Amino acid sequence: MEKHLEILTDKSSVIARALDLVTAKIKATLEVKDNFFLALAGGNTPKPLYEAIANNPLPWSKIQVFWGDERYVSPDDPQSNQKMAREVWLNKVNFPEANIYPMPTNSQAPALDAQKYETTLREAFGLTAGEIPVFDLILLGMGDDGHTASLFPKTAALTVSDRLITVGDKDGQPRLTFTFPLINAAKCVMFLVTGANKQSALSQIFAPEAEGMLYPSRLIQPQGELWWLLDEEAGANLKQEREKYGYLS
Ligand code: 6PG
């Protein structure tokens, strides 16, 4: 695993750096394969990145977009991660609907919808049962409790190792989420984390020892590249980590 830890001046610098990295990755990957498989993060942090991507001419027909997690609400609910990405990016460009794979949240049975999305994933990647899809890039955020996607501390979703998609639990509210095996199979995972409220969890995540069940983002250890793009506020305590952990860039 190749690890990158970059601490940038402010949130807009994080977004600008992420845009450069994401667009470069898409272009480089599409030189050697026909499709770029991308999983989007939810929450607030990535919204300006998606807005910025929409202003970049990219070969939309060669990009396949999925979500790494989804609140269990309808697609028109203000809480929906799908709604956010569509409004600021996917609806603003000529993005083929066939390339957009939202997590289903309409069967009133989250576990059933999780299974459906697992099937969708395997079909989209052309895989048979048992094979794990390898995303070209998975974007992630991190909560101030150290969760990522909808893998929340001390929840059952953290222990799921035999499925790609499972049901997350945020204070009793169901969510659909990628599991650790799916995230960790990716060629590249990129965290975008900003704000002073994330400092404490980041200190635990980069600490030599800490409990993964309490700080789930610690357990993101992808096969390929792991990028942490932080602003100064979030990364205030981590400047000395770069040498200690052999982080590049
Ligand atoms: C979600 C996200 C979640 C998010 C973190 C950080 O559906 O909310 O997938 O994991 O990335 O909670 O959220 P912010 O970017 O809003 O701080």
Residues whose N, C-alpha, C, O or C-beta is under 5 A from the ligand:
A	BS01	6PG	A41 G42 G43 N44 T45 P46 D69 L140 G141 M142 G143 H147 T148 A149 S150
